[in-house]
Each structure stands twice: as C-alpha cells, then as structure tokens.
Amino acid sequence: MRGILTLLALLATSAAVAADVETLRAEGNAAATAGDAGKAIELFTELVAEAPDDGAGHYQLGSLLMDNGGDLGTAATHFERAAELGFQPVGAAHRLSRIYAREGRSSDALAQLEFMAANGFGIPSLVEGEQDYAGIADDARFVAALEKINAARFPCQADDRHHAFDFWIGKWDVSSGGQAAGTNNIQPILGHCAIFEQWESATGGLGKSFNYYDPGYDHWRQIWISDSGTIIEFTGKARDGGIFYTAETVNPADGAVTHHKFEFTQNGDGSVRQFWATSTDDKATWNTIWDGHYQLQAEQ
C-alpha cells in the first residue's frame, strides 16, 4: 500500500512539474512576442532548470540569447543540448555554425554547415551572403556545403538529366520550307524543373507547352495546348543529343487514332530542327506535317 501511495505522489509531482513547465513556456513565448526579451530569457532559463531534457526549451533559450545580444557561449550550450535531445538538430546546426563562425571557430562552423548539407538543409538564402560566414565564405568546405544546400533547394537545377533539353532554350525565329512560320520563346522555369514554351505563329496563332523530365519514369513529357483547342501529351526520351517524343491522340468526332512522332535535334551551328510526323494507319506509314528550323534571334 505504501508503495502505491509513493507512486501516486511521484506521479502527482511529475504532473505538477509538467504543468509548471508549460506555464513557463506560455509566459516566455508571450514575453518574447511582446518584445520583452529579458523577461523571456528569464522564464526560459527557469524552464530548462525545471526540465533539463526539454529540447524545445533549450532551443528557444539559445535563440533568445543569440538574437538579443546575450552570451554566445551560453547560447551555443543550449543549441548543443537541443541537438543532443533530438530537437531540430539541423536548425541547431545552423545556429551553431553562425555562432562558431562569429567566434572564429572556423573548423567547428564548417563541420556544422557540412552536417546541415548532409541532412537536407535547403534554405540557401540563410547561408549565402550571411555576414556571420564572411570569414569562411571562400573556404572550399563552405563552397561545397553551399552547393549541396542549393541542390537540396533546387534539385532539378543540380541534376543533369533535367538539362537534356537546354539546347531549346532561347528566343527563336522559326521557319519551315524557307518561309517564316513564327517566333518561339523557350525558358526554364520553377528552378529548371520545367521548360516553358510560348509560341506565336506568323498568322497570330498561340500555343504553350510545358516540358519536363519525369525521374520516376525516366522519360521526358510535353503537354501542348493551343488557342485552337489542340491538346497533346507527349512522352519521350533524351538520346543522341536530342529529345524524341511520341504521342497518341483520338478524334472525338469519330474515335480515329493518330500516332505522332515529334523530334527535336540540335544542328552543328546551334540552330534546332523540330520534326513532326503522324500516322493514321497504326504506324504503317508516316506523313510529315511539320519540319521547322529554329534560329536564335539576334540580341537586342
């Protein structure tokens, strides 16, 4: 019976401590929001004394100290403890890297940056140009870590497979059979995850397409839509320095199926050939419907 009473007393004490900690957290956050950093630091210092294994409390206290002119060594101790407890270890590494860099602990700062890069930190704006890193920004380890951080933020930009269609990027004058056919503006968008086409024919017709590499299927896709109502979804491969698409469309009026070959190849002079052929007899024969020549426009 005495053992049960002791256990109940311990549980009651633990619950009271937890309630106190949450009260301190709420009051500390309220003080920080109100701009009273001194009071917030006082409350979070009390919180971590009551609950030394509270990772969130250590992280918040470290942030308050760092951002409000507090002792950087003490702030670092709290970030280190937060990381040990598994609370936002990558965020703690970011804070620690800045503190160590400020203190001239270059090797320690670089190690934290490398940890961030290895664990998917993807906010390059918090690293590139940050004044705290001025003393290490030219270090090869810093440059390599920043490259990984940029790759985490912009994975398509860092992956060569997404660049196989870069030869089509530019502003072009387009002709077919020696006759002017229109203009086309091709630009990478969304961190190079897509290549956006804006076509205008010589007669005023408009069309747009999105071209993108799909790593799940290891092929390229194009979705083309024109103002005349034409919609075609192509899939294809990057090979031999070009992009080779195919598609299948159905005529809604009679259900007739048309197969498409749509090919982009780069010429030796930097111009591009766009070739399009269709088949209405299940690929037995093919008819060329477009053979276009792309020439880069002269820069204005």
N, C-alpha and C positions, 0 to 999 in steps of 0.2 A: 504493500500500500504506500509505504514511504517513497519507494522508487517511482511509482506513478505520480505522486504529488510533486516530486522533484522534476520529473519530465515535464509536467504541466507548467511548473514555474518557469522552466527554461524556455518552453515554447512561448509563454506569455512575454518573457523578457525579449526574445528574438522578435516577436511581433511588434513590441513597443519600439525597439531599436529601428526596425524597418520603417515604422511609421514616422519616427523622428527624421530618418534619412530622407524620406520622400518630402517631408515638410521643409527640410533644409534645401533640398533640390528645387522645390517650387519657389521658395523665397529667394534663393540665389538667382534663379532664372528671371524672376520678376525684377530683382535689383539690377541685373545686367541689362534687361530690356529698358529699364527706366534710366539707364546711363550712369548708375551708381556702381562703378567698377570696384571701388574699395569695399563696399558692403558685400558685393557678390563674391569677391575673393575671400573675405572673412567667412562667409557662410559655406562656401565650398571647401575651405580649409577645415572647417569644423566637420563637414560631411565626410571627408576622406579619413579624418581621425576616428570618426564613429564607424566607418565602413571602409577599411583599408583595401578591400578587394573589389571595390566599386570602380570598374574601369571607366565608366562614363563620367563619374565624378572627377577622377584624375585627369581625364582628357579636357573636361570643361575648365578645371582649375588651371591646367597648363595653358590653355588658350587665353584665359583671362589675364594671366600673368604676362604672357608673351605680347598680347595686343595692347596692354595698358602700362607699359613701362616697368613691369615687375622684373624680378631677378630671373635672368635667363637660365641660370644653372638650376634653380628650383623648378622652373617651367619644364626644362628638359627631363628632370627626375620624374615628374608626373606623366609626361608623354611616354617615357620609357616604361613606367609602371602600367599605363593603359595598354601599351603594346604587349607586355608580358601577360596581361589578363585577357588578351584577345579582343580588346575593344578597338575597332577601327585601326588595325596595325598599319595599313597603308597611309591613312591620314596622319597617324602619329609619325610615321617616317617622313612625310612631307614637312611637318612642323620641325622635327628634329634636324632634318637636312638644312633647313634655314637657320636654326639656332647654331648648329655646329659651324656652318659657313660664316655666320656673323662673328663667332668666337675664334675664327682662324683654324678650326679643326678640319682642314680640307679633306683628309682621308676619310674621316668619320662621315662628313657631309656627303661625299661621293658614294660611300657604302650605302647610305640611306637612299640616295637617288637611285642607285642600282637595284635596291630592294623594291622601290616603287615601280621601276620599269619592269622588273621581272614578275611583278604581281598585278599587272594590268592597269596601272595608273594611266589615265587617258585624258588629262587636262593640261595640255602643253602650255596654255596661257598662264598657268600658275608657276611655271618654271622658266620659260623663255622670257628674257627681259626682266626677271625679278632681281631687284638690286642686291638682295642678300647673296646672290650667287656670282656677283661681279668678279670676285677673286678667283673663281674656279671655272668660269664660263668657257675658257679656252682650253681647259684640260680635256684630253682625249676621252677620259672616262665620262665626263659630263656630256660631251658631244654624243657619245654612243648611247648614254642613258636617255638623252632628249630625243634621239632618233627613235628609240623603242617606244617612248611615250607618245610621240607623234604617230607612230604606226598603230598604237592602240586606239588613238582617237580617230585616225583616218586609215583604216585597214586597206581600203581599195587603192588609195594612193601609194601605199607601200608594197602592193602585190603586183608583180609584173604581168600576171595574167589579165589584169584589168586594163592593161596598156596596149593590148594587141591591136586595138582599133585606133590608136592615136594618130596613125597616118591620115585619117579622115578629118582630123580636127583642123579648122580654119574657115576662112571666108572665101567662097569659091564662085567663079563664073562657070556655068555648066552649059555644055553644048552637046548636040547629038547630030551625027551626019554632017558636021560642019556648020550647023545652024545654032544660033543662040537659043537655049532652052529655058534658062532661068538662073537664079542665084540660090546658093545654099550656105547657111551659117551653121557650122558644127562646133559645139563647145562642150567640154567636160563640165559636169555639174555634180553636186552632192558629194564633194570630196573625191571626185573621179570614180564614183560608183556607177555613174551613167554618162552616156554621151548623147547630147540633146541636139536633134536636127530641126532646123527651121527653113523650110523650102518655100520658094516663091517662083512660080513658073513665069515664062515670058508673057503669058496671057492673063496673069493675075491669080492663078490657082494657088492655093495654100495647102501645105501639109506639114506635119510634125511627126517625129519619131523619137522614141527612147531606145537606146541600145545599151545593153549591159551584159557583163559576164556573170553567169549563174554558177557559183562554185559547187553547189550541191549536185548539179547535173553535169558539170564540167563542159558547158557549152554557152554560146552567146545567144541572146534573144533580141529581137527588134519588134516593137509594137508601132505600127504605122497607121496614122489616121489623117485623112484629107478632108477638106471642106466640101468635097463632092460625095462624101459618105463612104469612101473606101476605107475599110479596116482590114489589116492583115497582120497576123502574128507569125513572125519568122523565128526559126531556131537554126543554129549553125555552129560551125567550128572555125577557130583560128588556125590556119595552116598555110605553109608556103608563103608567108608574108602577107596573107590576105584574110578576108572574112568571107565564108561561104555559107550562105543561108538557104534554107528550103522552107516551103510553106504549103499548106493545102487550104483552099477556100471553097465554099459552097454557094452556088447561086440560089438565093431564097425563092426565086420565081419558079425554078424547075428542078432544083436539087442537083444540078450538074456540078461535078467536082473539077476543079482546076488545080494542077500542081505547079509550083513555082520554084525556079532557081534564081537566086538573087546574090550576085557575087561582087565583091569589092577587091580590087588589086591595085597595088601601087606601081606606077611606072618609074623608070630609072631617073626621070627628070623631076620627080616629086609630084607629078600630076597623078590623078586617080581615075581608074576605069570602073564604072558601075554598069554591070551587065545583068539583064533580066530576061529570062525566057520562061514560057509557060507551056504546059501540056494539058490537053483536054481528052486524051485517049490513054490515060493511065500510064504516062511516061513513055509510050511507044515512040512518039515523035515530039519534037520541041520547036516552038516558034519564038524567035527573038522579038520582043516587044519594046526593048529599050537598050541602047548601047551608048552610055553617056560618058563624056570626058570632063573631068574636073580640073580646072586650072586655078591656082591661087590668085586671088585679086591682088593687084598692086597696093602696097600700103599707102594710105592717105597721108 
